[in-house]
Amino acid sequence: MAESRRAALRRVAGLAGLSLPVVDLLGGARVRASEGLDLEILGAALALEHHALAIYEHGLERGLFPPGLRDYAVEFRGDHLGHRDTQVALMEERGGRAPEAKRDYGLGRFDTAERLLKEALTIEVVAQDAYLRLIGNIRTDDYQLAAAFILVDEVRHATVWKRATGARIY
């Protein structure tokens, strides 16, 4: 049975180690804006970028992306590297400490192209949802602008993987 968006969000949030206030925001709760919350949101976005990078690295290193889709995987990995670097720079500008990538995202079970493509789609949809829900809760214009540009990439990535997996686009 296919994993629901909510279940996928919870699974990825748990794997990424997102903080409780950010998980609450993703669930639709209202949280009071503050510099601390801005840093929590930046950290959550960075955690999602680390997770996405791990998925792309896993698939590329093991040759799991089909030849016609490998170029997309390489391009999207590059996008996520740029997203990561943006998040790190913004956190450091604000005196925060950027979280490191986890050592293990449990990707060993994604050992076929079909499974990997579905997981790539999942992380892109979760990131898309996260950026949509988090942008309006951050107080700084530069991060809102960066997040908006990143959101466009996440939507583009999700659209490619939806087509590749036969999922509905609209």
SERO-4910 file (N, C-alpha, C, O; in steps of 0.05 Angstrom, whole numbers):
BEGIN
 pado doro    nc1    nc2    nc3   cac1   cac2   cac3    cc1    cc2    cc3    oc1    oc2    oc3
  Met    A     17    -23      0      0      0      0     18     25      0     38     26     14
  Ala    A     10     45    -15     26     69    -17     25     85      9      5     85     23
  Glu    A     48     97     15     50    113     39     36    139     35     40    152     15
  Ser    A     20    148     55      6    174     53     26    196     56     48    192     66
  Arg    A     18    220     46     36    243     49     42    249     78     65    255     85
  Arg    A     22    247     95     26    252    124     45    231    136     63    239    151
  Ala    A     42    206    129     59    185    139     88    189    129    107    186    144
  Ala    A     90    197    103    117    202     92    130    226    106    154    225    112
  Leu    A    114    247    111    124    270    125    135    262    153    157    271    161
  Arg    A    119    247    167    128    238    194    153    221    193    171    224    209
  Arg    A    154    202    174    177    184    171    202    201    165    223    197    178
  Val    A    200    218    145    224    234    138    231    254    160    255    258    165
  Ala    A    211    265    173    217    284    196    232    269    217    251    279    229
  Gly    A    224    244    223    238    228    243    266    221    235    284    223    251
  Leu    A    269    213    210    296    206    200    314    230    200    338    228    207
  Ala    A    303    253    193    319    278    191    325    290    219    342    306    221
  Gly    A    309    282    239    313    293    265    302    321    268    314    337    283
  Leu    A    280    327    255    269    354    257    259    360    285    250    342    299
  Ser    A    262    385    294    254    392    321    223    393    324    209    394    304
  Leu    A    214    391    349    185    390    354    170    415    344    149    412    332
  Pro    A    181    440    348    166    463    337    163    462    307    143    470    296
  Val    A    183    452    293    182    450    264    162    428    256    147    432    237
  Val    A    162    406    269    143    385    263    115    395    268     96    389    253
  Asp    A    111    411    290     85    423    295     77    441    272     54    441    263
  Leu    A     95    458    263     90    476    240     82    460    215     63    467    202
  Leu    A     96    438    210     90    422    187     62    409    189     49    404    169
  Gly    A     54    404    214     27    393    219      5    414    219    -18    407    222
  Gly    A     12    440    215     -8    461    213    -11    478    238    -28    496    238
  Ala    A      4    472    259      2    488    284     13    516    280     29    521    262
  Arg    A      4    534    296     14    562    296     35    563    318     30    555    341
  Val    A     58    574    311     80    577    330     89    606    329     90    618    307
  Arg    A     95    618    351    104    646    352    131    650    338    150    636    345
  Ala    A    132    669    320    157    675    306    178    686    324    172    702    342
  Ser    A    203    678    320    226    687    336    251    681    321    251    665    302
  Glu    A    273    692    330    299    686    318    305    656    322    316    643    305
  Gly    A    298    646    346    302    618    351    287    600    332    297    580    323
  Leu    A    262    608    327    246    592    308    257    594    280    258    574    265
  Asp    A    267    618    272    280    620    246    303    600    243    305    587    223
  Leu    A    319    598    264    342    579    264    332    551    263    344    534    250
  Glu    A    310    545    277    299    518    277    289    511    249    294    488    239
  Ile    A    276    530    235    266    525    208    290    521    189    289    503    172
  Leu    A    310    538    191    334    535    174    346    507    179    354    494    160
  Gly    A    348    499    204    360    473    211    343    450    199    354    431    189
  Ala    A    317    453    200    299    433    189    302    431    159    303    409    147
  Ala    A    303    454    146    307    454    117    334    442    109    335    426     90
  Leu    A    354    448    125    380    436    120    380    406    124    392    391    109
  Ala    A    366    397    144    363    368    149    350    354    125    358    332    118
  Leu    A    330    366    114    317    355     90    336    354     66    336    335     51
  Glu    A    352    375     63    372    375     41    392    354     45    400    340     25
  His    A    402    349     70    421    328     75    409    301     67    422    284     55
  His    A    383    297     75    370    272     69    367    268     38    372    246     28
  Ala    A    359    289     24    357    287     -5    384    280    -18    386    263    -35
  Leu    A    405    293     -8    431    288    -19    439    259    -14    451    246    -32
  Ala    A    433    248      9    439    220     15    424    201     -5    436    181    -14
  Ile    A    399    207    -11    384    191    -30    397    191    -57    401    170    -70
  Tyr    A    404    215    -67    416    217    -93    444    204    -94    451    190   -113
  Glu    A    460    208    -73    486    195    -72    483    164    -72    497    150    -87
  His    A    465    154    -56    460    126    -54    453    114    -82    465     95    -91
  Gly    A    434    127    -96    426    117   -122    447    120   -143    450    102   -160
  Leu    A    461    142   -143    482    146   -163    506    127   -159    516    116   -178
  Glu    A    514    124   -134    537    106   -129    531     77   -136    549     62   -144
  Arg    A    506     69   -134    498     41   -139    486     37   -167    477     15   -173
  Gly    A    485     58   -183    475     56   -210    445     49   -211    436     36   -229
  Leu    A    430     59   -191    402     52   -189    383     70   -206    360     63   -211
  Phe    A    393     93   -214    377    111   -231    379    100   -260    401     96   -270
  Pro    A    356     95   -273    357     86   -300    372    105   -318    372    129   -313
  Pro    A    385     95   -340    401    113   -357    386    138   -366    398    160   -366
  Gly    A    361    137   -373    346    161   -382    340    181   -360    332    203   -365
  Leu    A    344    172   -335    338    189   -312    363    197   -296    361    214   -278
  Arg    A    385    185   -302    410    190   -287    418    220   -288    426    231   -268
  Asp    A    415    232   -312    422    260   -314    405    278   -296    415    297   -285
  Tyr    A    380    271   -293    363    286   -274    373    283   -246    375    302   -231
  Ala    A    381    258   -239    391    254   -212    416    270   -206    419    281   -185
  Val    A    434    271   -226    458    287   -223    451    317   -220    462    331   -203
  Glu    A    433    326   -237    425    354   -235    412    361   -208    418    381   -196
  Phe    A    394    343   -199    380    348   -174    399    347   -150    395    361   -131
  Arg    A    418    328   -152    438    328   -130    453    355   -129    458    365   -108
  Gly    A    459    366   -152    472    392   -153    455    414   -142    464    431   -127
  Asp    A    429    413   -148    410    432   -137    410    430   -106    411    450    -92
  His    A    409    406    -96    408    402    -67    435    410    -53    435    420    -31
  Leu    A    457    407    -67    482    417    -57    480    448    -54    489    459    -33
  Gly    A    470    461    -74    466    490    -72    447    498    -50    451    518    -36
  His    A    425    483    -48    406    489    -26    419    486      1    416    503     19
  Arg    A    435    465      4    449    460     29    468    483     35    468    494     58
  Asp    A    483    491     16    502    513     20    488    539     27    498    555     43
  Thr    A    465    544     15    450    568     21    440    567     50    443    587     64
  Gln    A    430    544     58    420    542     86    442    545    106    439    559    126
  Val    A    465    533    101    488    535    119    497    565    121    501    574    143
  Ala    A    499    579     99    507    607     99    488    624    115    496    641    131
  Leu    A    462    619    111    442    635    126    443    629    156    440    647    172
  Met    A    447    604    163    448    597    191    473    610    204    472    621    226
  Glu    A    495    608    190    520    620    201    519    650    203    529    662    222
  Glu    A    506    663    184    502    693    185    487    700    211    491    722    222
  Arg    A    469    683    219    452    689    243    464    678    268    452    678    290
  Gly    A    488    668    267    502    658    291    494    630    299    500    621    320
  Gly    A    479    616    281    471    589    287    492    569    278    511    575    264
  Arg    A    488    545    287    506    523    279    490    504    262    470    492    271
  Ala    A    499    500    238    486    483    219    489    453    227    511    444    233
  Pro    A    466    439    227    468    410    233    483    395    212    481    401    188
  Glu    A    497    375    220    512    358    202    493    337    190    471    332    202
  Ala    A    500    325    168    485    303    157    487    279    176    507    276    189
  Lys    A    466    263    177    467    239    192    484    218    178    488    220    154
  Arg    A    494    199    193    510    178    181    494    158    166    503    146    147
  Asp    A    469    154    175    452    133    163    424    142    160    411    151    180
  Tyr    A    413    141    136    385    148    131    369    123    125    346    125    115
  Gly    A    379    100    131    365     75    126    359     70     97    337     60     90
  Leu    A    378     76     79    373     74     51    379     47     39    375     42     16
  Gly    A    390     29     55    397      2     46    374    -13     33    378    -29     15
  Arg    A    349     -8     42    326    -22     31    319    -12      4    302    -24    -10
  Phe    A    330     10     -5    324     21    -32    345     10    -51    365     24    -58
  Asp    A    341    -15    -59    361    -30    -75    352    -35   -104    366    -49   -118
  Thr    A    330    -24   -112    321    -26   -140    314      2   -150    309     21   -134
  Ala    A    314      5   -176    308     31   -188    280     40   -179    275     63   -173
  Glu    A    261     21   -180    233     29   -173    231     39   -144    219     60   -139
  Arg    A    244     25   -125    243     34    -97    257     61    -94    247     78    -79
  Leu    A    280     63   -106    295     88   -104    280    112   -115    279    133   -103
  Leu    A    268    108   -139    253    130   -151    229    139   -133    223    162   -131
  Lys    A    216    119   -121    194    126   -103    204    141    -79    191    159    -69
  Glu    A    228    134    -69    239    148    -46    248    176    -54    245    195    -38
  Ala    A    260    179    -77    267    205    -87    242    223    -90    243    246    -82
  Leu    A    221    212   -100    196    226   -102    186    234    -74    177    257    -70
  Thr    A    187    216    -56    178    221    -28    193    245    -16    180    263     -5
  Ile    A    219    245    -17    235    266     -5    229    293    -19    228    314     -5
  Glu    A    225    293    -45    219    318    -59    191    328    -51    187    352    -48
  Val    A    171    310    -49    145    319    -41    145    329    -12    132    349     -6
  Val    A    159    315      6    161    324     34    175    351     35    166    369     50
  Ala    A    196    354     20    210    380     20    192    402      9    191    424     20
  Gln    A    178    396    -12    159    415    -24    138    424     -3    134    447      1
  Asp    A    127    404     10    107    410     31    120    427     54    108    446     64
  Ala    A    144    419     62    157    433     84    163    462     76    158    480     92
  Tyr    A    174    467     53    180    494     45    154    511     43    154    534     51
  Leu    A    133    499     32    107    513     30     97    521     58     88    544     62
  Arg    A     99    504     77     88    509    104    107    526    121     98    540    139
  Leu    A    133    525    115    152    539    133    158    568    124    164    585    140
  Ile    A    156    573     98    163    600     88    149    622    103    162    641    111
  Gly    A    123    620    106    108    641    119    113    645    148    104    664    160
  Asn    A    128    626    161    133    628    189    160    639    196    167    642    219
  Ile    A    176    645    176    202    656    181    201    687    178    186    697    162
  Arg    A    217    700    195    215    730    196    233    744    177    229    768    173
  Thr    A    252    732    165    272    746    150    267    744    120    263    722    109
  Asp    A    268    767    107    262    768     78    282    753     61    274    740     42
  Asp    A    308    753     69    327    739     52    322    709     52    325    696     32
  Tyr    A    314    699     75    308    670     76    282    664     61    280    643     48
  Gln    A    263    681     64    238    676     49    243    675     19    232    658      5
  Leu    A    259    693      9    266    693    -19    281    668    -27    275    655    -47
  Ala    A    301    660    -11    316    636    -17    298    612    -16    300    594    -34
  Ala    A    281    610      4    262    587      6    243    586    -18    237    564    -27
  Ala    A    235    609    -28    217    609    -51    231    598    -75    219    583    -90
  Phe    A    256    606    -80    271    595   -102    276    565    -99    274    549   -118
  Ile    A    282    556    -75    286    528    -69    260    513    -74    260    491    -85
  Leu    A    237    524    -66    212    511    -70    207    505    -99    196    484   -106
  Val    A    214    524   -117    210    519   -146    226    495   -154    216    478   -170
  Asp    A    251    492   -144    266    468   -151    253    443   -141    252    423   -155
  Glu    A    243    443   -116    230    420   -104    206    411   -121    202    387   -125
  Val    A    190    430   -130    167    424   -147    176    412   -173    164    392   -182
  Arg    A    197    423   -185    207    412   -210    217    384   -206    212    366   -223
  His    A    232    379   -185    243    352   -179    220    332   -176    220    311   -188
  Ala    A    200    340   -160    177    322   -154    162    316   -180    153    293   -185
  Thr    A    160    336   -198    145    332   -223    160    311   -240    147    294   -252
  Val    A    186    313   -242    201    293   -258    198    265   -247    193    246   -262
  Trp    A    200    262   -220    198    235   -208    170    225   -209    165    201   -211
  Lys    A    150    243   -208    122    234   -212    118    222   -240    106    201   -243
  Arg    A    128    236   -259    126    225   -287    141    199   -289    131    180   -302
  Ala    A    164    197   -278    181    173   -280    168    148   -266    171    126   -275
  Thr    A    153    154   -245    140    132   -230    111    127   -238     98    109   -228
  Gly    A    101    143   -257     74    140   -266     53    152   -248     29    147   -251
  Ala    A     62    168   -228     43    181   -210     29    204   -224     39    215   -244
  Arg    A      6    211   -214     -9    234   -226      6    260   -220     15    265   -198
  Ile    A      7    277   -240     20    303   -237      0    324   -228      7    342   -212
  Tyr    A    -24    322   -237    -44    341   -230    -66    328   -215    -86    341   -207
***
